[in-house]
């Protein structure tokens, strides 16, 4: 189990973005993971009474950064962003690349470059706390759309998560769980655990909840994009059961694009 568990608050931004606040209980430092929209972030800070010290940006897309200027003016938070994003992220104080470390109070996170959705994407891996902020790389029951580079690049990024402990909590940047579940069932129809998760996703949606975070163990059992090495997924995309996982992933991602 993680040695230290941060306090984390999730909430909806825009139509389907997930806002996240992480507070270190030891020091009171608090980070927002991306700022899709200023008002929900500021409202969550007011509700919790937390003081924002940091903004950790996963990638440069507008739906993850457009609220930064207003939140920075209101809080004075330090903005950390991928170096490869260049000037596309506003109000940046610190840039980070593969292997760098970020700190939120006593919580230390490693920066992983996880391109595929876009070339500048990074994920923040807080291993001791047992949490990963995966942005638009890995979703509950899905993965990001490939917008820059070949799909093999995204597969290599996703593969980095697989060796992490199963209890690792994955926070993603969007709530696409409903559509992801429908595709996952089409690709992996005999997966009983997936069927149960899809039903859980339906209940959560009806109750105004979302299945974020998700544990890595659940994703490895039910997310077709992480299960590309399973013979059943290969057969589902018309490939031989022994096909390389990367080939299966590419076929799955192309199918999802048309789904």
C-alpha positions as CSV (number, residue, x, y, z in Angstrom):
1,X,0.0,0.0,0.0
2,X,1.2,3.6,-0.5
3,X,3.3,5.0,2.3
4,X,1.5,8.3,2.2
5,X,-2.0,9.0,0.8
6,X,-2.7,12.5,-0.4
7,X,-6.1,14.1,-0.2
8,X,-7.5,14.3,-3.7
9,X,-10.7,15.9,-4.9
10,X,-12.2,15.3,-8.4
11,X,-14.9,17.3,-10.1
12,X,-16.3,18.0,-13.6
13,X,-15.1,20.8,-15.8
14,X,-16.4,21.9,-19.1
15,X,-18.6,19.1,-20.4
16,X,-16.4,16.0,-19.7
17,X,-13.0,17.2,-18.4
18,X,-12.0,16.0,-15.0
19,X,-10.6,18.6,-12.6
20,X,-8.3,17.3,-9.9
21,X,-6.9,18.8,-6.7
22,X,-4.2,17.0,-4.7
23,X,-3.3,18.2,-1.3
24,X,-0.4,16.9,0.8
25,X,-1.7,16.5,4.3
26,X,1.7,16.9,5.8
27,X,2.5,20.4,4.5
28,X,-0.8,21.7,3.2
29,X,0.6,22.2,-0.3
30,X,-2.0,21.7,-3.0
31,X,-1.8,21.1,-6.8
32,X,-4.3,21.3,-9.6
33,X,-3.7,18.8,-12.4
34,X,-4.4,20.9,-15.4
35,X,-7.0,23.8,-15.3
36,X,-9.6,23.0,-18.0
37,X,-11.8,25.8,-16.6
38,X,-11.2,28.3,-13.9
39,X,-14.6,28.5,-12.1
40,X,-14.8,24.8,-11.0
41,X,-11.2,24.8,-9.8
42,X,-11.8,28.0,-7.7
43,X,-15.1,26.6,-6.4
44,X,-13.4,23.4,-5.3
45,X,-10.7,25.3,-3.5
46,X,-13.3,27.4,-1.7
47,X,-15.3,24.3,-0.8
48,X,-12.3,22.5,0.6
49,X,-10.5,25.4,2.1
50,X,-7.3,24.3,0.4
51,X,-4.7,26.8,-0.7
52,X,-3.4,26.2,-4.2
53,X,0.4,26.2,-4.5
54,X,1.0,24.4,-7.8
55,X,-0.5,23.7,-11.2
56,X,0.8,20.6,-13.0
57,X,0.1,20.6,-16.7
58,X,-0.1,17.4,-18.7
59,X,-0.2,18.8,-22.2
60,X,-0.8,21.9,-24.2
61,X,-4.4,21.4,-25.5
62,X,-6.7,24.3,-24.8
63,X,-9.2,22.2,-22.8
64,X,-6.5,21.5,-20.3
65,X,-4.9,24.9,-19.9
66,X,-7.3,27.7,-20.7
67,X,-8.3,28.3,-17.1
68,X,-4.7,28.8,-16.0
69,X,-4.4,32.6,-16.2
70,X,-7.5,33.3,-14.0
71,X,-6.5,30.6,-11.4
72,X,-2.9,31.9,-11.2
73,X,-4.1,35.4,-10.7
74,X,-6.4,34.3,-7.9
75,X,-3.9,32.0,-6.2
76,X,-0.4,32.8,-7.2
77,X,0.2,29.1,-7.9
78,X,3.4,28.0,-9.7
79,X,2.7,26.6,-13.1
80,X,4.7,23.6,-14.2
81,X,4.4,22.4,-17.8
82,X,6.0,20.1,-20.4
83,X,9.1,21.7,-22.0
84,X,8.0,20.3,-25.3
85,X,4.7,22.3,-25.1
86,X,6.7,25.5,-25.8
87,X,4.7,28.7,-25.6
88,X,1.3,27.0,-26.0
89,X,0.8,26.8,-22.2
90,X,0.2,30.2,-20.6
91,X,1.9,31.6,-17.5
92,X,4.5,28.9,-17.2
93,X,7.1,29.2,-14.4
94,X,8.9,25.8,-14.7
95,X,9.2,23.4,-17.6
96,X,9.8,19.7,-17.1
97,X,11.0,16.7,-19.2
98,X,11.5,13.0,-18.9
99,X,13.0,12.0,-15.6
100,X,12.4,15.3,-13.8
101,X,10.9,15.4,-10.4
102,X,8.0,17.6,-9.2
103,X,7.2,18.3,-5.6
104,X,3.9,19.1,-4.0
105,X,4.9,19.7,-0.4
106,X,6.3,16.4,0.8
107,X,4.9,14.5,-2.2
108,X,7.4,13.7,-4.9
109,X,6.3,12.8,-8.5
110,X,8.4,11.7,-11.4
111,X,7.7,13.2,-14.9
112,X,7.2,10.6,-17.6
113,X,7.0,11.8,-21.2
114,X,4.0,9.9,-22.6
115,X,3.5,11.1,-26.2
116,X,0.9,9.7,-28.6
117,X,-2.1,11.8,-27.9
118,X,0.2,14.7,-28.6
119,X,4.0,15.1,-28.8
120,X,4.4,17.1,-25.6
121,X,2.2,15.0,-23.3
122,X,3.6,14.1,-19.8
123,X,2.2,12.0,-17.0
124,X,3.0,12.7,-13.3
125,X,3.8,9.5,-11.4
126,X,3.6,9.9,-7.6
127,X,4.8,6.4,-6.8
128,X,5.0,6.7,-3.0
129,X,1.5,8.1,-2.8
130,X,0.3,5.4,-5.3
131,X,-1.3,7.8,-7.8
132,X,-0.7,8.7,-11.5
133,X,-2.0,11.7,-13.3
134,X,-2.3,10.3,-16.8
135,X,-4.0,13.2,-18.6
136,X,-5.2,12.1,-22.0
137,X,-2.9,9.1,-22.3
138,X,-4.8,6.5,-20.3
139,X,-8.5,6.7,-19.6
140,X,-10.8,4.5,-17.5
141,X,-11.6,1.6,-20.0
142,X,-9.8,3.5,-22.8
143,X,-6.9,5.6,-24.1
144,X,-6.4,8.9,-25.8
145,X,-7.0,9.5,-29.5
146,X,-3.7,9.6,-31.5
147,X,-3.4,13.2,-32.8
148,X,0.4,13.4,-33.4
149,X,2.7,10.6,-34.4
150,X,2.0,7.0,-35.2
151,X,-0.2,4.9,-32.9
152,X,2.8,2.8,-31.9
153,X,4.1,5.8,-30.0
154,X,1.0,5.8,-27.8
155,X,1.3,2.0,-27.2
156,X,4.8,2.5,-25.9
157,X,3.6,5.2,-23.6
158,X,0.8,3.0,-22.3
159,X,3.1,0.1,-21.8
160,X,5.1,2.1,-19.3
161,X,2.2,1.9,-16.8
162,X,1.9,-1.8,-16.9
163,X,4.7,-2.7,-14.4
164,X,3.3,-0.3,-11.7
165,X,1.5,-1.9,-8.7
166,X,-2.1,-2.9,-9.4
167,X,-3.4,-0.7,-6.6
168,X,-2.0,2.4,-8.3
169,X,-4.8,4.9,-8.8
170,X,-5.1,6.3,-12.3
171,X,-6.5,9.8,-12.7
172,X,-7.4,10.7,-16.3
173,X,-8.3,13.9,-17.9
174,X,-11.8,13.1,-19.2
175,X,-14.9,11.1,-18.3
176,X,-15.3,9.0,-21.4
177,X,-16.3,5.9,-19.4
178,X,-19.7,5.3,-21.1
179,X,-18.4,5.3,-24.7
180,X,-15.2,3.5,-23.6
181,X,-17.3,0.8,-22.0
182,X,-19.4,0.3,-25.1
183,X,-16.3,-0.2,-27.3
184,X,-14.5,-2.4,-24.7
185,X,-17.5,-4.7,-24.7
186,X,-17.5,-4.9,-28.5
187,X,-13.8,-5.7,-28.5
188,X,-13.8,-8.1,-25.5
189,X,-17.4,-9.4,-25.2
190,X,-16.6,-12.5,-23.1
191,X,-14.8,-10.6,-20.3
192,X,-17.0,-11.1,-17.2
193,X,-15.1,-8.5,-15.2
194,X,-15.5,-6.0,-18.0
195,X,-19.3,-6.6,-18.1
196,X,-19.4,-5.9,-14.3
197,X,-17.5,-2.7,-14.8
198,X,-19.7,-1.5,-17.6
199,X,-22.7,-2.0,-15.4
200,X,-21.0,-0.1,-12.7
201,X,-20.3,2.7,-15.1
202,X,-24.0,2.9,-16.0
203,X,-24.9,3.1,-12.3
204,X,-22.3,5.8,-11.7
205,X,-23.6,7.9,-14.6
206,X,-27.2,7.6,-13.4
207,X,-26.1,8.8,-10.0
208,X,-23.9,11.7,-11.3
209,X,-20.6,10.0,-10.5
210,X,-17.7,8.9,-12.7
211,X,-15.3,6.0,-12.4
212,X,-12.2,8.2,-11.9
213,X,-9.8,7.3,-10.5
214,X,-9.5,3.7,-11.6
215,X,-7.0,1.2,-10.2
216,X,-4.3,0.0,-12.6
217,X,-5.3,-3.6,-11.7
218,X,-8.9,-2.9,-12.9
219,X,-7.6,-1.4,-16.1
220,X,-5.3,-4.3,-16.8
221,X,-8.3,-6.7,-16.4
222,X,-10.9,-4.7,-18.4
223,X,-9.3,-2.0,-20.6
224,X,-8.8,-3.5,-24.1
225,X,-6.0,-1.1,-24.9
226,X,-3.9,-2.5,-22.0
227,X,-5.0,-6.0,-22.8
228,X,-3.6,-6.0,-26.3
229,X,-1.3,-8.9,-25.5
230,X,-4.3,-11.1,-24.8
231,X,-5.2,-13.6,-27.6
232,X,-8.9,-12.8,-27.3
233,X,-8.2,-9.2,-28.2
234,X,-6.1,-10.3,-31.2
235,X,-8.9,-12.5,-32.5
236,X,-11.4,-9.6,-32.0
237,X,-9.5,-7.5,-34.5
238,X,-8.9,-10.4,-36.9
239,X,-5.3,-11.1,-36.1
240,X,-3.7,-14.4,-35.1
241,X,-3.7,-15.1,-31.4
242,X,0.1,-14.8,-31.2
243,X,0.3,-11.4,-32.8
244,X,2.4,-8.8,-31.1
245,X,0.6,-6.6,-28.7
246,X,1.7,-3.5,-30.5
247,X,0.0,-4.7,-33.7
248,X,-3.2,-5.5,-31.8
249,X,-3.2,-2.1,-30.2
250,X,-2.9,-0.3,-33.5
251,X,-5.8,-2.3,-34.8
252,X,-7.9,-1.6,-31.7
253,X,-7.1,2.1,-31.9
254,X,-8.1,2.3,-35.5
255,X,-11.4,0.4,-34.7
256,X,-12.2,2.8,-31.9
257,X,-11.7,5.7,-34.2
258,X,-14.5,4.3,-36.4
259,X,-16.7,3.1,-33.6
